[in-house]
């Protein structure tokens, strides 16, 4: 809200930041639920694989255009 009246406000940057915040929230919720039967190394591996699957398609699209 503080940067809404700024001259160089960018909606794409704002939307990307909000999506990032939501993603980190879901990641921490999933980590806490998944920690019941796994050690921290396995949880980190699964989260890294899931993050790769989510980030790869947008990265390919951005690279093409």
C-alpha positions in Angstrom: 0.0 0.0 0.0 2.9 2.4 0.7 4.2 2.1 -2.9 0.8 2.3 -4.6 1.1 6.1 -5.2 4.7 5.9 -6.3 5.4 6.9 -9.9 7.3 3.7 -10.8 4.8 1.3 -9.3 4.7 -2.0 -11.3 1.7 -4.3 -11.0 3.7 -7.3 -12.3 6.3 -6.9 -9.6 3.6 -6.5 -6.9 1.8 -9.6 -8.1 5.0 -11.6 -8.3 5.8 -10.6 -4.7 2.4 -11.6 -3.4 2.6 -14.9 -5.2 6.0 -15.5 -3.6 4.6 -14.7 -0.2 1.7 -17.1 -0.6 4.1 -19.8 -1.9 6.4 -19.5 1.1 3.3 -19.8 3.4 2.1 -23.0 1.7 5.6 -24.4 1.8 5.9 -23.9 5.5 2.5 -25.4 6.1 3.3 -28.4 4.0 6.7 -28.8 5.8 5.1 -28.9 9.2 2.6 -31.5 8.1 5.2 -33.6 6.3 7.7 -33.6 9.2 5.6 -36.1 11.2 7.1 -39.2 9.5 10.3 -37.9 7.8 13.6 -36.4 8.8 14.5 -32.9 7.7 16.6 -34.0 4.8 13.8 -35.9 3.1 11.4 -32.9 3.7 13.9 -30.6 2.1 14.4 -32.9 -0.9 10.6 -33.2 -1.5 10.1 -29.5 -1.2 13.0 -28.8 -3.6 11.5 -31.2 -6.2 8.0 -29.6 -5.9 9.5 -26.1 -6.2 11.3 -27.2 -9.3 8.1 -28.5 -10.9 6.3 -25.3 -10.1 9.1 -23.0 -11.3 10.1 -24.8 -14.5 7.1 -24.1 -16.7 7.1 -20.3 -16.1 10.9 -20.2 -16.6 10.5 -22.0 -20.0 7.7 -19.6 -21.0 9.8 -16.5 -20.0 12.8 -17.9 -21.8 10.8 -18.3 -25.1 9.5 -14.7 -25.1 
